[in-house]
Amino acid sequence: MSTKQIHYPWYKKEDTDAFFALFQNNLANFVIIAVTMLGMGFPASIVFGKVIPGAAVAVMVGNLYYAYSANKLAIKEGRSNVTALSYGISTPVMFVFLFGVLAPANVLTGDPELAWKIALAACMLSGVIEILLSATGNWVRNNIPRAAMLGALAGVALTFIAGEMLFRTFQMPVVGLVVLAVILVGLIGKVALPFKIPASLFAIIIGTVLALH
């Protein structure tokens, strides 16, 4: 195994597009969390004073740690073609905690503050379980077909994210369909956009301008 010194860049121009793509993904999850919790009766002081800021800090720290890990792996294996895993809120887990923990806890206790604390305890417990089971990660990866592992994620993505957001797209077609076209042309079609602006950033800009007008 090589330990030679290599130049591993902390930033490349492709990272700009990746940043805004990840930003859009996490922003959508933040919106879903906020809207859902407010609809359940949680006060804004908890939603915007504790939950959203806590999630935002976790996302930032997680991405910085993954970038650090990628750098360490590149140095360890003597190669520069290492990409940090993007870190964000797990959408399937998000729905489990929203509707499987927060909602019933709020109904049973009638106290949003206590329900939020119960959800924090559940998060802590799930983290401990993940740490204990992490030792089996390589075995699971090597012995379970990838399609079986990704099938659940794909189902949730198509049903809750793509499906719901598609309906919202048609609620404001002038904004939604134009942004969708930009994403398809820029990210899927690999067509260069004006001034070489990353597709995800251009989608945010054009969508914001259209929404304001």
C-alpha positions, 0 to 999 in steps of 0.5 A: 500500500502506497504512502507517497505524498500526493496533492489532494485538492480541497476544492475543485470547480466541480465542487461548486455544483456539488455544493448547491446540489447538496444545498438544495437537497438539504433545504428541501428536507429542512422545509419538510421538517419545519412544515410537518412539525408546525402542522403537528402543533410544535411551536416555532420556538422549537422548530426554528430555535432548536431543530433546524439550527441543530440539523444545520450544524450537524450537516456542516460538521458532517460534511467537514468530517467527510472531507477530512476523511477523504483527505486521509484516505487519499494520503493513505492509499496514495491516490487523488481520485477520492471523493468525499461522501456528501453528508445530509439528512437521511430522508427515510430516517427523517420520515421515520422520526417525524411520523414514527417518533415525534407525531405519536410522542406529541399525541401521547404526551400532549407536550411538544417540549417533552415530545421533542426530548423523546425524539432526541433520546430516540436519536441518541439510541439510534446512534448507539445502535449504528455504532454497535452495528458498524462493525458488520458494515463490510460484511453487509456490503459484501454479502447483500445485493446492492439492489436490495440495499438501495431499493428502500431508498429509491422507493422513499425517494420516488414516493415522498420526495419526487412525488410530492415535489412534482405536485408542488412543481405543477402548483407553480408551473411557471417557476417549477417547470422552468427550474426542472428544465434547467436541472434536466438540461444542466445536470442530466444533459450536461449542457453548459449554461450562461456564464458557465454557472453551475446548473444547481446554482442557476436553478436556484437563481432563476427559480427565485427570480421567477417566484419574486415576480 
